[in-house]
């Protein structure tokens, strides 16, 4: 068995101490980070290495985007894809010795206006998802896990108010439909909701709301998916809500799952 976690860290250098705290307290076998905002060579890899995470596969950019996979299990670099040809560091893959491929994805947020005619970023988000969908149709994933900040809360109980957020980027019908097509194309199973099928569940709370815990206006933007052939091995999903209350936190919290597969 092994445990995997995903976390949009919103600057790995600024929050290296929080990453180290999570690794020390929760000890996932694999931690996938998004929005690292750092060139690969500037990621504080030695800090994580000293905690037992001797392997890292990453793609970076200065100040923007960036994805990294930290592991205490041996992994090899399995490449990356520049979805929608944006030139962004938003995907990286790694392979475990058991042959399972881990995809770490950071889908564009999409800006504030859900209209591609007036908001280029929203169009880029939809194009990114379309390119992912087409890639999965062309090469259907097997023995694969996809995690990351997908920047969409697909279900009504993945947001604090379905009605209030229908016209808000991350929960609009066009985004939800696009994500569903992408998931279906890869025959992906949402492990978090397989484990926790009912009830409100969030992984993100805005910085704009000072009392985030009391108001609880959250969204489930961070996901753990598995290809259908290994989905039954997934279990033990957790969303670490208390991490949002750590000092100088990310606006996202880690999402965990375990898999009953030999590492």
SETI-892197 format. One record per residue (C-alpha): residue number from 1; residue in one letter; x, y negated, z. Coordinates in steps of 0.02 Angstrom, whole numbers, always signed. Example, Ala and Ser with C-alpha at 12.3 -4.5 7.8 and 13.67 -1.06 7.14 Angstrom:
2
   k r     px     py     pz
   1 A   +615   +225   +390
   2 S   +684    +53   +357
//
This chain:
263
   k r     px     py     pz
   1 X     +0     +0     +0
   2 X    +53   -179    -29
   3 X    -22   -349     +9
   4 X    -27   -497   -108
   5 X    -69   -679    -72
   6 X    -99   -830   -182
   7 X    -80  -1011   -128
   8 X    -79  -1178   -217
   9 X    +56  -1257   -112
  10 X    +54  -1433   -188
  11 X   +245  -1453   -185
  12 X   +352  -1307   -130
  13 X   +494  -1420    -75
  14 X   +383  -1532    +31
  15 X   +297  -1381   +110
  16 X   +438  -1253   +116
  17 X   +414  -1248   +304
  18 X   +231  -1201   +285
  19 X   +276  -1065   +161
  20 X   +406   -999   +284
  21 X   +277  -1003   +424
  22 X   +152   -905   +320
  23 X   +283   -777   +272
  24 X   +336   -759   +452
  25 X   +160   -747   +526
  26 X    +68   -649   +392
  27 X   +208   -559   +299
  28 X   +125   -524   +131
  29 X   +230   -414    +19
  30 X   +206   -537   -124
  31 X   +163   -722   -119
  32 X   +112   -813   -278
  33 X   +127  -1002   -271
  34 X    +53  -1132   -388
  35 X    +84  -1318   -411
  36 X   +263  -1299   -352
  37 X   +309  -1467   -431
  38 X   +491  -1418   -446
  39 X   +618  -1356   -571
  40 X   +659  -1174   -535
  41 X   +835  -1215   -479
  42 X   +769  -1335   -347
  43 X   +647  -1214   -266
  44 X   +714  -1177    -90
  45 X   +732   -993   -130
  46 X   +865   -963     +3
  47 X   +740  -1007   +140
  48 X   +625   -870    +78
  49 X   +768   -749    +43
  50 X   +822   -764   +224
  51 X   +647   -708   +276
  52 X   +662   -550   +172
  53 X   +590   -614     +8
  54 X   +740   -570    -96
  55 X   +656   -575   -265
  56 X   +583   -727   -353
  57 X   +515   -751   -528
  58 X   +466   -929   -570
  59 X   +434  -1061   -702
  60 X   +454  -1242   -654
  61 X   +432  -1423   -704
  62 X   +492  -1579   -618
  63 X   +350  -1658   -521
  64 X   +209  -1559   -602
  65 X   +133  -1386   -614
  66 X   +252  -1241   -582
  67 X   +220  -1062   -529
  68 X   +325   -942   -425
  69 X   +311   -762   -366
  70 X   +404   -722   -205
  71 X   +423   -539   -158
  72 X   +504   -427    -31
  73 X   +473   -283   -152
  74 X   +584   -270   -306
  75 X   +509   -361   -456
  76 X   +568   -398   -631
  77 X   +524   -545   -741
  78 X   +380   -498   -858
  79 X   +376   -660   -955
  80 X   +255   -804   -971
  81 X   +128   -878  -1091
  82 X   +102  -1059  -1136
  83 X    -87  -1052  -1145
  84 X   -162  -1186  -1258
  85 X    +16  -1237  -1306
  86 X    +16  -1374  -1173
  87 X   +201  -1354  -1134
  88 X   +159  -1335   -949
  89 X   +231  -1211   -823
  90 X    +63  -1131   -781
  91 X    +92   -944   -799
  92 X   +223   -818   -750
  93 X   +216   -629   -736
  94 X   +317   -503   -636
  95 X   +318   -315   -634
  96 X   +331   -203   -482
  97 X   +427    -40   -486
  98 X   +260    +53   -486
  99 X   +220    -26   -655
 100 X    +89   -148   -591
 101 X   +102   -318   -676
 102 X    +62   -474   -575
 103 X     +3   -629   -667
 104 X    +15   -794   -574
 105 X    -94   -926   -658
 106 X   -125  -1111   -628
 107 X   -272  -1168   -735
 108 X   -279  -1356   -770
 109 X   -391  -1451   -650
 110 X   -480  -1539   -793
 111 X   -490  -1719   -732
 112 X   -647  -1801   -666
 113 X   -768  -1811   -814
 114 X   -839  -1645   -882
 115 X   -839  -1702  -1063
 116 X   -698  -1659  -1182
 117 X   -746  -1801  -1298
 118 X   -698  -1933  -1170
 119 X   -581  -1832  -1057
 120 X   -434  -1746  -1139
 121 X   -392  -1651   -981
 122 X   -561  -1567   -979
 123 X   -534  -1510  -1157
 124 X   -364  -1441  -1111
 125 X   -442  -1342   -969
 126 X   -570  -1262  -1084
 127 X   -438  -1227  -1217
 128 X   -326  -1146  -1086
 129 X   -466  -1029  -1035
 130 X   -510   -991  -1216
 131 X   -329   -945  -1252
 132 X   -324   -833  -1099
 133 X   -485   -750  -1154
 134 X   -420   -717  -1329
 135 X   -256   -648  -1261
 136 X   -351   -526  -1151
 137 X   -460   -470  -1295
 138 X   -305   -440  -1401
 139 X   -211   -347  -1264
 140 X   -328   -287  -1128
 141 X   -238   -283   -960
 142 X   -202   -118   -874
 143 X   -128    -91   -701
 144 X   -129   -278   -679
 145 X   -170   -406   -545
 146 X   -208   -587   -588
 147 X   -203   -717   -452
 148 X   -197   -904   -442
 149 X   -281  -1071   -434
 150 X   -407  -1052   -573
 151 X   -486  -1219   -529
 152 X   -663  -1153   -550
 153 X   -786  -1101   -415
 154 X   -898   -985   -515
 155 X  -1037   -933   -395
 156 X  -1169  -1037   -309
 157 X  -1101   -981   -141
 158 X   -923  -1028   -194
 159 X   -966  -1212   -166
 160 X  -1043  -1310    -23
 161 X  -1189  -1366   -133
 162 X  -1230  -1289   -301
 163 X  -1353  -1427   -343
 164 X  -1235  -1569   -296
 165 X  -1089  -1498   -394
 166 X  -1173  -1446   -557
 167 X  -1101  -1600   -644
 168 X   -936  -1599   -549
 169 X   -781  -1528   -633
 170 X   -742  -1353   -564
 171 X   -925  -1298   -552
 172 X  -1006  -1357   -714
 173 X  -1102  -1226   -813
 174 X   -982  -1238   -961
 175 X   -831  -1200   -850
 176 X   -918  -1059   -758
 177 X   -969   -981   -924
 178 X   -793  -1000   -994
 179 X   -717   -917   -841
 180 X   -843   -775   -852
 181 X   -795   -745  -1034
 182 X   -611   -743   -986
 183 X   -643   -620   -845
 184 X   -748   -508   -955
 185 X   -619   -509  -1095
 186 X   -490   -434   -978
 187 X   -615   -322   -889
 188 X   -555   -406   -729
 189 X   -637   -373   -560
 190 X   -650   -514   -433
 191 X   -573   -424   -285
 192 X   -618   -559   -158
 193 X   -802   -547   -198
 194 X   -792   -358   -213
 195 X   -739   -360    -30
 196 X   -844   -509    +28
 197 X   -998   -499    -83
 198 X  -1110   -621    +11
 199 X  -1098   -790    +94
 200 X  -1014   -958    +72
 201 X   -827   -940    +42
 202 X   -704  -1081     +7
 203 X   -517  -1096    -21
 204 X   -504  -1285    -53
 205 X   -559  -1440    +41
 206 X   -525  -1614    -28
 207 X   -396  -1730    +48
 208 X   -526  -1868    +28
 209 X   -628  -1798   +171
 210 X   -537  -1834   +333
 211 X   -644  -1717   +438
 212 X   -640  -1574   +313
 213 X   -679  -1442   +443
 214 X   -836  -1523   +511
 215 X   -909  -1574   +343
 216 X   -852  -1410   +263
 217 X   -876  -1469    +84
 218 X   -766  -1335     +9
 219 X   -748  -1238   -152
 220 X   -675  -1066   -193
 221 X   -548  -1112   -326
 222 X   -416   -979   -287
 223 X   -442   -802   -347
 224 X   -376   -624   -343
 225 X   -427   -515   -490
 226 X   -376   -338   -536
 227 X   -394   -241   -696
 228 X   -537   -116   -689
 229 X   -422    +36   -681
 230 X   -350    -15   -512
 231 X   -492   -120   -441
 232 X   -552    +19   -326
 233 X   -383    +12   -239
 234 X   -411   -169   -188
 235 X   -474   -209    -14
 236 X   -441   -312   +142
 237 X   -476   -481    +65
 238 X   -452   -632   +178
 239 X   -458   -820   +155
 240 X   -345   -904   +282
 241 X   -452  -1056   +322
 242 X   -350  -1110   +476
 243 X   -200  -1149   +364
 244 X   -295  -1303   +302
 245 X   -271  -1372   +478
 246 X    -82  -1353   +482
 247 X    +24  -1509   +486
 248 X    +39  -1594   +315
 249 X    -59  -1453   +232
 250 X    -98  -1416    +53
 251 X   -280  -1445     +9
 252 X   -288  -1259    -35
 253 X   -270  -1111    +83
 254 X   -197   -938    +49
 255 X   -307   -796    -14
 256 X   -252   -618    +26
 257 X   -291   -444    -36
 258 X   -215   -272    -12
 259 X   -199   -130   -136
 260 X   -188    +54    -96
 261 X    -55    +85   -227
 262 X   +122   +145   -201
 263 X   +235     -8   -210
//
